């Protein structure tokens, strides 16, 4: 398994492992989406912020589980 896991997550924990992979990917996707939205139309900034806050909720949910 990838060695770039955060040391706080034991590799024997499948949920933690999944979160460690899913969270950075999701954050990356949101950043790219935000960049595209901002580049296309400045007025869509609110939509991008909404996406980010939604994502943060999602990440928090994974972290709690």
N, C-alpha and C positions, 0 to 999 in steps of 0.2 A: 504493500500500500504506500501511497505517496508519503515522503518523509517530511513534507512541509506542513504537517498538522501542528496546530497550536499545542504546546506541551501540556496545557491544562486538560486536554481531552485524551483519555486513554484510547488507544487504537482498538481495544477490545469492545468499546462501546459503539455499536452500530449507529445509534441515533445521533450521538455526538459527532461521529465520523461524517454522517450524511450532512449534518448542519454545517460542519467545518468546510465541506465542499460546496454546499448549496448557497450559503450566505455570501461568500465573496463573489460568486458567479452572479447572484441576484443584484448585489450592490453594483457590480461592474455594469450589468445590463441597464440598471436605472441611471447610472452616470452617463452612459452612452446615449440613452434615450433623452435625458435632460439636455445634453449638449446639442443633439439634433433639433429638439424642440426650440431651444433658445436661439439656435442659428437660423431656423426657419422663420419663426415669428416671436418677437419679444413679448407679445401679449399673452403667449401661452405659458408664461413663467408660472402662473398660478397652478396650471395643470401639472407641470413638472413637480412643483412643491407638493402637490396632493399625492402624486405617485411616490415621492420619496417618503412622505409620512406614512403612507399605506405600507410601504416596504419595511419601514422601521417597526411597525406593528407586527408584521409577519415575522421579522427576524426575532423580535422579542418573544413571540409565541413559540418559535422553535427553541430558543434559548431556555425558556421556562420548562418546556417538555423535556 
